[in-house]
């Protein structure tokens, strides 16, 4: 995956974190429906929500929170689909 630069305070650069998240969302939307990718998107959105810049802006915090909830739902649905398609074990 892509690396994200960290500034002198140890906090990831907000614009690069945002851009990396958008790139991953685009890959998913364009057909790469991988549960792991969806999980990474959720993690990225959590980082964006926790970022100090986001804490200062209500609109950004609300936007990232809505996106996080949406992607958490996608992760849950993918997990359900994966579990439904796994063959059950039959013991004789």
N, C-alpha and C positions, 0 to 999 in steps of 0.2 A: 504494500500500500504506500501511499505518499507520506513523506515526512512533513511535519509542521514545525516551523521555526519557533524557538522559544526566546523571549526577550530576556533582559538582564534580571528581571524579578522572578524568572522561572515560570512565567505565565505564557502559554502559547499565543502567538500573534493572532488577534481576532479575525483579521481579513483572510489570513491563510486557513484558519480553522473553518471559517464560513465557506470559503471557496472549495476546500476539500470535501466538506459535507454536501455541498451542491453537486459536485462532480459524482459523488457516490449515489446520490438520489437520482441523478440523470442516468447513470449506468443501470440502476434498478428499474427505473421507469422504461428504459429502452430495451427491456427484455431479460436482463440478468437477475432473475427473481430468486436469488440465493438467500436462504435464511441467515447465513453468516453475514452477508452484506447488509441485510436489514438490521441485524443486531449491532453491527459497527456504526450504522447510521444513528441508531438510538444512543449509542455511547458518545458519538460526536455531538449530538444535540444536547446531551447532558453536560458535556464540557462547555458548550456554548452558553447554556443556561447558567452555569456556575462561574463563567468568566466575569471578572470585575467590570468590564465595560457594559455587559448586559445588565448587571445589577443596578447600574445608574440610569438605564433607559427602560421605562415601563413598556413602551410599544415593542421594543425588541424582546424583552422578557416574555411578553404575552404571545408574540409570534412564535418564538422558539418553544414555548410551552405547548401551544397548539400543534406544532409540528411533532414534538416529542410524543404527545398523546396519540397522534395519527400513526406514527411509525411503531409505537408500542403495540397498537392494534394490529398493524400489518405483521409484526413479529409473532403475535399470538395466533393469528390466522395461519401463518405459514407453519407454525409448530403443530397446530391441529391437523393441517393437511398432511404433514410429514407422518404424524402418528397414525392417521387414518390409512395411509398407504403402506405402512410397514406390515409385512405378513405376520400374523399371529403364530406363536409357537404351538404346535400340536404334539402332544406327548402320547405315546402308545404304551 
